[in-house]
Amino acid sequence: MTIQKATNITWHDGAITKQDRERLLRQKGVVVWFTGLSSSGKSTIARAVEERLFELGHTSYVLDGDNIRHGLNKNLGFSPEDREENIRRIGEVAKLFADGGIIAMTAFISPYHKDRDQARSLLSAGEFIEVYVKVSLDLAEERDPKGLYKKARTGEIQEFTGISAPYEKPLNPELVLDTDTMNVDQSRDTVLRYLAEKNIIRDERVESS
């Protein structure tokens, strides 16, 4: 647990509540947490969900692992300690998005149980949706659009998840998307149907698909 260094601080509640913002946006603010190996399809699926939600008139935002490391987390590497801090920060950011009534989607490998559980603990029941984007290592290496697995196999990249660093599979995720057998559209629609079933969004075009 990160130690609170600042003292003499007080949390200030705003005049507008999360429920007020949700009524305005006609949706519930949640965090959809995509986790899985590199090249499993996390970012691709999250972007597809975001695009469809936009078409349906809903407000969402994708917090992508690479993008976050260009700014907020640019001072972090890939050691176990840095990975923990990377996920801690993004969990806090995603919580703020959800508090704003936005459907926040994160696309991070997030390989450790305890870090994902910590992110879940920041939100109320039903507001954290863990989506395990499952893929075989062979297929992930075959896709490998960035050539990262090849570099990891030769030792050019150290502490690479699935090769030289562990990935702890989710134990009880809300959803499992097996991208060995499911394409992007099928994965996207599975997520959208879940959001509709849980009344996070309400749209007959999703519910009837």
C-alpha positions in Angstrom: 0.0 0.0 0.0 1.4 3.4 -0.9 2.2 5.6 2.1 0.3 8.9 2.3 3.1 11.5 2.5 1.0 14.7 2.4 -0.5 15.8 5.6 -3.1 18.4 6.6 -5.2 17.7 3.6 -9.0 17.3 3.4 -11.2 15.6 0.7 -13.6 18.2 -0.7 -16.9 16.9 -2.2 -18.3 18.9 -5.1 -21.9 20.2 -5.4 -22.5 17.8 -8.3 -22.6 14.1 -7.5 -21.7 11.1 -9.6 -25.4 10.3 -9.8 -26.1 13.8 -11.2 -23.5 13.3 -13.9 -24.8 9.8 -14.7 -28.3 11.1 -15.2 -27.0 13.8 -17.5 -25.0 11.3 -19.6 -27.7 8.5 -19.5 -25.2 5.9 -18.4 -23.3 4.7 -15.3 -19.7 5.6 -14.7 -17.6 2.4 -14.5 -14.1 1.1 -15.2 -13.8 -1.7 -17.8 -10.4 -3.2 -17.1 -8.9 -5.1 -20.1 -6.0 -7.3 -19.0 -4.0 -9.9 -21.0 -0.7 -10.6 -22.7 0.8 -8.2 -25.1 -0.8 -8.7 -28.6 -3.9 -10.3 -27.0 -6.1 -7.6 -28.5 -6.8 -5.4 -25.5 -6.3 -2.0 -27.1 -8.0 -3.1 -30.4 -11.1 -4.3 -28.6 -11.3 -1.4 -26.2 -11.1 1.0 -29.2 -13.8 -0.9 -31.0 -16.1 -0.7 -27.9 -15.3 3.0 -27.6 -16.2 3.6 -31.3 -19.5 1.8 -30.9 -20.4 3.5 -27.7 -19.8 6.8 -29.4 -22.1 5.8 -32.3 -24.8 5.0 -29.7 -24.4 8.4 -28.0 -22.5 7.3 -24.9 -19.4 8.9 -23.4 -16.3 6.7 -22.9 -12.5 7.0 -22.9 -9.7 4.5 -23.4 -6.7 4.7 -21.2 -4.1 2.8 -23.2 -0.9 1.4 -21.7 1.6 2.9 -24.2 -0.2 6.3 -24.3 -0.1 6.6 -20.5 3.7 5.8 -20.5 4.2 8.8 -22.8 3.0 11.2 -20.2 1.7 10.4 -16.7 3.9 7.4 -16.2 6.9 8.3 -18.4 9.2 7.9 -15.4 8.3 4.3 -14.9 10.0 1.2 -16.4 8.9 -2.5 -16.3 10.4 -3.7 -13.0 7.8 -5.3 -10.7 7.9 -2.2 -8.5 7.4 0.1 -11.5 4.6 -2.1 -12.9 2.9 -1.8 -9.5 3.1 2.0 -9.4 2.0 2.1 -13.1 -1.2 0.3 -12.3 -1.7 2.1 -9.0 -1.7 5.5 -10.8 -4.0 4.4 -13.6 -6.4 2.8 -11.2 -6.7 6.2 -9.5 -7.1 8.0 -12.8 -9.8 5.5 -14.0 -11.6 6.0 -10.7 -11.8 9.8 -11.4 -13.2 9.1 -14.9 -15.8 6.8 -13.5 -16.7 9.4 -10.9 -17.3 11.8 -13.8 -19.9 9.4 -15.1 -17.7 8.2 -18.0 -17.2 4.6 -19.1 -13.4 4.4 -18.6 -11.7 1.5 -20.4 -8.1 0.6 -19.5 -5.9 -1.5 -21.8 -2.9 -2.6 -19.7 -1.2 -6.0 -19.4 -1.5 -5.5 -15.6 0.0 -8.9 -14.9 -0.4 -9.2 -11.1 -3.5 -10.2 -9.2 -2.8 -7.8 -6.3 -2.5 -4.7 -8.5 -5.8 -5.4 -10.3 -7.4 -6.2 -7.0 -6.2 -2.9 -5.6 -7.7 -1.0 -8.6 -11.0 -2.9 -8.0 -11.0 -1.9 -4.3 -11.1 1.8 -5.3 -14.6 1.4 -6.8 -18.0 0.3 -5.5 -19.5 -3.1 -6.2 -20.4 -3.4 -9.9 -18.2 -0.4 -11.0 -15.1 -2.4 -11.8 -15.4 -4.8 -14.8 -12.4 -7.1 -15.3 -12.1 -8.4 -18.8 -9.6 -11.1 -19.4 -8.5 -10.9 -23.0 -7.2 -14.5 -23.3 -4.8 -15.6 -26.0 -2.3 -18.4 -26.4 1.3 -17.4 -26.2 1.9 -18.9 -29.7 -0.7 -16.7 -31.3 0.4 -13.6 -29.4 3.9 -14.2 -30.7 2.6 -14.8 -34.2 0.8 -11.5 -34.2 3.5 -9.5 -32.4 2.9 -6.2 -34.4 5.7 -4.4 -32.5 8.2 -7.2 -32.7 8.4 -7.2 -28.9 8.3 -11.0 -28.4 11.2 -11.4 -30.8 13.2 -8.9 -28.9 12.3 -10.6 -25.6 13.3 -14.0 -26.9 16.8 -12.6 -27.8 17.2 -10.8 -24.5 17.0 -7.4 -26.0 13.9 -6.6 -23.8 14.2 -7.7 -20.2 11.3 -8.5 -17.9 8.8 -9.1 -20.7 5.5 -10.5 -19.6 4.9 -14.1 -20.8 8.6 -14.6 -21.6 10.9 -13.4 -18.8 8.2 -12.0 -16.4 5.0 -13.7 -15.1 1.4 -13.1 -16.0 -1.1 -14.0 -13.4 -4.4 -14.9 -15.1 -7.6 -13.4 -13.5 -9.3 -15.8 -11.1 -12.9 -14.5 -11.4 -13.1 -11.9 -14.2 -16.5 -10.5 -15.1 -15.8 -11.4 -18.8 -13.4 -13.7 -20.7 -12.7 -12.9 -24.4 -10.8 -15.7 -26.0 -9.2 -14.0 -29.0 -7.8 -17.3 -30.2 -11.4 -18.0 -31.4 -13.3 -14.6 -31.2 -12.7 -11.8 -33.7 -12.8 -8.1 -32.8 -16.5 -7.7 -33.6 -17.5 -10.6 -31.5 -15.4 -9.4 -28.6 -16.8 -5.9 -28.9 -20.4 -7.1 -28.9 -19.8 -9.3 -25.9 -18.6 -6.3 -23.9 -21.5 -4.1 -25.1 -24.1 -6.8 -24.2 -22.6 -7.0 -20.7 -22.9 -3.3 -20.3 -26.5 -3.4 -21.4 -27.4 -6.4 -19.2 -26.0 -4.5 -16.1 -27.9 -1.3 -17.1 -24.7 0.6 -17.5 -26.0 1.6 -20.8 -29.6 1.3 -22.1 -30.0 0.9 -25.8 -32.2 -1.6 -27.6 -29.7 -1.7 -30.5 -27.3 -3.4 -28.1 -29.7 -5.5 -26.2 -31.2 -7.0 -29.3 -27.9 -7.8 -31.0 
